[in-house]
Amino acid sequence: MKVSAHRAFALLKELAYERVSCSEAEKQAARKLLEVALSTGAEAHIEEFPVACGKVNHAKLVVTEPYVKEYEVTGYERGLSTPEGGVDLEFYYAENGEDAHLANVKGKAVMVNGRLGKKLYEKLMKAGVAAILTFDGTTIDRRSETDCDIRKLREILTEESGACTALHMRTMDAAEIVRRGAKKMHIELSAENYEGTSQNVCAVIEGTEYPDEIISFGAHYDSVYFSTGVYDNMSGSVIIMELLRYFMEHKPARTMKFNWYGSEEQGLLGSKAWVKAHEDELSKHVLMINIDVAAPILGKNVAPILATEKAVGYVDALMREAGIACEVKMDIYSSDCVPFADKGVPAVNLLRFGVPGAGYIHDRRDNLKSNYLSAEALDITLQQALMFTQRVDSAKVFPIERKISDEIVKKVDEYLFKKKDKK
């Protein structure tokens, strides 16, 4: 049996719909992946885990001085609801949230640039802001062809600083608000919190020679709002399904575990939950292979390695030997490889990034109608993953040392916002 990019792409087409964390659509996709995994003859099951979720019932923003205009906004899930009837606040544009901007923002509605990261959120809350406004997109977007993104105040933001009223808007509207000199605005947010359930789909093939050495494969199958997520990351999900098919027919020397993670887009929640639930077995894991984005026709292959320089050299040499053009480098990657590296399991990411103008992510253009993906392009990463897996699995001595460099440990700790022990 050979792997088939066309069969993988057919499965991708079948699952090309929005699959947001804890939604019925995410559950539907999980059931389909389980069905296909079981059809190969592999042992497979679903593992559920809880997710802190939120629902926004109503969000509104109206500039009231020196002009009056209502703008389309979305409320942050798990944001703090305003009192009934809303609040009237002074407005301030704090740019990147530098100290000079935050000196006089207490009690105001404050707009900031970019995504709402942990450090910025903590600074804003410490400064006493009453509401936070964010934006994304471009100033030349066509309103009819774009969506106002739906975002969430994740627990990593609120666990220490608490919740805040937060709204999101388009960049074109944010620019108009600043350009027209908005001074005051009326804000309303009605939101509720609840605990949802997400799921990981898990399959295993026992090794024939070294069953106590485990190679772990990962790909997330959830998407963000408005996106069918065929690039990010149903492409990776169908690739590891093909690998499962192949190794069920060609039994591996080492035990292989295949995991399709849910709720990755909410902060790697699926892989974090899996690692926590399986911590007792992680000492047997010799490598994690993660595939997150593939199949763009115009693109480039990249392999961030969370291990050591020796591992980078080994992977780079294999790619060169096989004639595969791939940028191999030691670096972290914001995906399901991180929780494994955090527990000392080396990780190799096999990715194919789309070039600007021919690669769309986290918006409505990540779909098959955009015509920037193909089975032939997906086959590039599929064949790369198969070659690499065959080589490491057949090795008499596993070629990648179970070690994470100090550089990667530091980057992983920073990514996970780990606090340093005070001496």
N, C-alpha and C positions, 0 to 999 in steps of 0.2 A: 504494500500500500504506500502511496505517495501522498503528501499533503496537497491540498487543493485550494488555491486562492479564490477560485470561482465559487466553490462550495462555501468558503468562509464569507465571501462577499454576499452570497445569497442569504445567509443567516443575518448578516449586517442589515440588509434591506428589510428583512422581516422584523427587525427590532429597531427600525429607524423612526422612533417617536420619543417625545419628551418623557424623561424618566427621573423626575425629581425625587430627592430623598423622602422616604416614608410615604410616597404617593402610591395609589393603587397601580399606576403604570410601572413603578419600580418593582412592585411585587409581581406583576404580570411578567416582566422581563426576567426576574429571578426564576420564576416557575418554568419559563421557556428554556433558559440556560440549564436548569436542572434536568429537564426532559431530554435535552440533547446530550448532556453528559451521561445520563443513565443509558441512553441508546447505544453508547459505545461499549457498554458492558462494564464500565468503571463503577466502583463504589462512590456514591455521591449523595449529598444531603444539603439541607439549608440550615444555617445557624442564624438565629434572630438576635438582635441586640437593640437596646433602647436608644432613642435620640431625642434630645430636647428640641421641641418644635414650637413654632409660633404661627399664628394666623392674624392677618390684618383685615379688619372689617371695614375700616374707613380711614382715608388719609386725605388731607387737604392743605393747600398752602395758597394764601392770597396776600400779595403785596398791597399794603394799605396807604403808605406814604413814601414818596411824594406823588405816586400815581396808584391806581387801583387795577390790579390784574390777577386772575387766578392762573396758576401753572399746574400742569399735570405732574403729580408726584406719586411715588409708592412709599409706603411705610416700611421701616425695617421690621422684619419678624422678630419677636421677642423684645421689641422696643417698649418704652414706657408710655402708656396711654396718657393723653392730656385730660384734664377735667372735662366734664361734659360741656359742650359749647366751645371748647378750644381755649387757646391762650393768645394774647396779643404781646408781641415781643419786639424789641429793637433788633435790627439786623446788622451783622458784621461779617466781612469776608476776611478770614484769618489765613488765607493762602496755605502754606505748609505747616502752620501751627508753631512758628518760631516764637520764642519768649516775648519778643517785642510786640507781636500780634496778640498774645494771650494776656497781656497786662490789664486789659479793660474789657473783658468779654463776659464777666459774671452776669448771669440772668438774661443773656441774649441768645438769639438764634444765630448760630455761627456756621458759616460755610467754609469747607476745607477742600483742598485739592486731593485727588487720588483716592485710593482705597483706605478704609478706616482701619488702620493697623493698631496693634495693642499699645505701642508706645504713644502714638498720637491720641488714642482714645483716653488713655490714662491722663495725659496732659490736659485734655479738654475737660475731663471730669474734675480734675484737681482745680482747674481755673473756674469752675462753677458755671459752665454753660447751661442754658435751659433747654436748648435743642440743637441738634447737629444736622447739617445739610451736606450731602455729598452729590457728586454728579459724574457721569461718564458719557462717552461718545465723542463726537467732534462738533465743531460749530457749523459745519456745512452738511451735516446729516439731513436727509429727507425724513421728516417726521413720519410719513406714511410707510417708510421702509425700515424703521427702527422701533425698538421697544424701550420702555422705561424699566430698567433692570430692577429685580426684586432681590433685596439683600437681607441679611440676618445679623443681629447682634449675637455673635457666638459666645459661648460660655467663657472662652479664653479672654474675651474682652470684659465681660461683666462680673466674673467671679470675684474680683477684688474691688472694682470701681463701681459696681452696681449698674442698673439699666438707665437709659436716657431716651428721651423722645428723639427719634432719628428718621429723617426722610431722605429720599433719593430722587434725582431729577436728571434730565438730559443736559448735556454740556451747553447746547445752544440756548436753553432757558437760563442756565446759571450765568452765562455771559451777558444776557440781556438784563438780568436783575442787577448785576454789578454796573453795567454800562449806563443804565438809567438811574443809578444812584439810589437804590432802594434804602429806606431808613427804617421802616417798620413793616411787620407782616403778621398775619393771623394764621395760626397753625392748629390743626386738629389731627389727632391720631387715636384710633380705637383698635386695640390689639389684645390678643389673649395667648396664653402659653399652655402647652400640653405636651405630654410624652408620647412620641410616635414610635413605630417599630420599623427598623430596616433589616436587611438580611444579606448575608454572605452565602454564596453558592460554593460548595467545597467538594472536591473529588480527589481520590488518591489511587496511585498505582504502586504496589509494593516492589521494591528492588529485588533482583534475582541474585546479586552477588554481595552488595553492600547495603542491606536493608536499613541499617541504623544510620546511614548517611542520607540526609534529605535535601533534595533540590526543590525549592518552592517557587511556583510561578504565580504572578499576580497581575490583575488588570481590573480596573473599576468599570462598572457598567451603568452607573447613574449619570444623569446629565444635569444641566442647570435649566432654569426657567427659559422658555422660548426656544430652546435648542433641542434638536433631535439627537445631538451628541454622536453622530456617526464617526466623526474624526476623534472627538474627545468624549468617550473612549470606547465606543462599540468596536472600533477597528482593532484595538488591543485585545478586547474580549474574545472576538472571533478568532484571532490568531492563536491564543492559548488553547481555545477549543480544538483547533486543528492539531496542535501539539499533543493534546490529550488523545485524540483519535490515533495519531501516528504511534505514540508510545504504548497504547493499548494493543496495537498490532505488533510492535517491535519492543518487547519488554525491556525496560531499562535496567541497568546494573544497580543503580541507586533508587531509593524510594523517591517518587515524585508526587508533590502535592500541588493541586491547581485550585486557586481561589479567585472567584469573581467577587470583587468587593462592592458593597453598597455604600452610599453616602460619602464617597470620597470628596465630592465637591463641597461638603460641609465641614471639611477639616480632617480628611483621612480617617473618618470615623469607623469605617468598616475594617480597615487593616489594624487600626488601634484596638478595636474590640477583639479581632482574631488573635492578635499577639498576646493580649491580656488573657484570653481564654485558654491559650495553648502554651503558656509560658514554660510549663514543665518540660515540653519537648523541644524547645528552641535550641538547646545545647546540641541536638542532633542535626540541626539545619546547617548545611555547609555553604549554601548560596541561595539568594533570592533573585529571581529574574523577573523584572517588571517591564511591562509593555504598556505605554500610555501615550497615545497618538501615533497613527500610522496611516498609510494609503494616499497621501497627497501626491498628485501627478508631478507637480513642480515642488521640489523640496530637497532636503539634505538629511543624511543619517547621522545621528549623534548618540553616543553611549556614555553618559555620566556614570562613573564608578564610585561607589561608596565602600571603599576598602583600603588598599595600599597602593603605592607606586608600582610594586611588583605585579599586582593584579592588573593595573592599567597597562603595563608593558605586555603582559600575557594576552589580554584581550586585543590590544592593538596589533600584536603579531599575528594572531589568528585571523583578524579581518584582512590584513595585508596578504597573508598566505592564500586566503580564499578569494582575493581580488575584490573585496567589498570596500567601497569608499565610505569611511565612517570616521567621524571626529570622536576619538576616544579620549576622555579626560577624567581626572579625579575631581569630583564635585558632587554636591547634593542636588537632588531634583525634587521639586514639590509634588510628591506622589507617594504611593503606598510602599515604596522602598524605605521611607524614613523610619517607620516604627520598627522595622526589622534591623536596620543599622543601629538604632538606639539600643537594641538588645544584643548587639555584637555580631549580627549575621551580615556578612558581606552582601552587597547588592549590586547588580548590573542592570542598568536601564537600557533598553533598546527602543529608540524613538526615531520617528521620521517627521521632522518639522516642515510644515508648508511654508513657502516663501511669501513675503508680503504681497498681497493682491491675489494670491492663489492658495491661501490657507486661512480658514475662519474658525474662531474658537469663542465659546461662551456667548454666542448670540444666535439670532434666527438664521444666519447664513450657514451655520454648521448643519447642512442638510444635503441630501443627494441631488436636489434640484440645482444647487450651486455648481455642480458638475466639476468639482476640483479633486474628486477621489476616483480611484479605479481599482479593479481587481488586480491588474498588472502592477500597480504601484504598491498595493497591499502585499503582493508576493515578495517584494524586496525585503520587507521586514520579516515576513514569514520564513523565507529561506535563510535569512541571517540568523533568526532565532533557532531554527532547526539545526543548522550547521554548528552553532555555538554549543547548543545543548548536547548534541551527539558527542562533541569533542570532550566536554567536561565530564559527561556521564561515563564515557568509556575509559577514562584515565585510570591507570592502576593505582596511582596515588592522586588524591584530588588536587588539582593544580593551583587552586586559589586558597591561600592561607586564611583561616578563620580569624581575621584580625581587621580592626578598623583603625586607620591612621589618626593621630592626634588632631590633624587638621580637619578631618571629617567629623570626628567626635565633637569638636568645638562648633562646627557649623550646624550639626544636628541639634546640639544643646541650645544654640541660639534660635534655631527654627522652632523648636518646641518650647521656647521661653523658659528653659530650666533655670532655676535660681542657683547661684553658686553658694556652697556652704560657707558660712562666715566662721572664721577661726578667731 
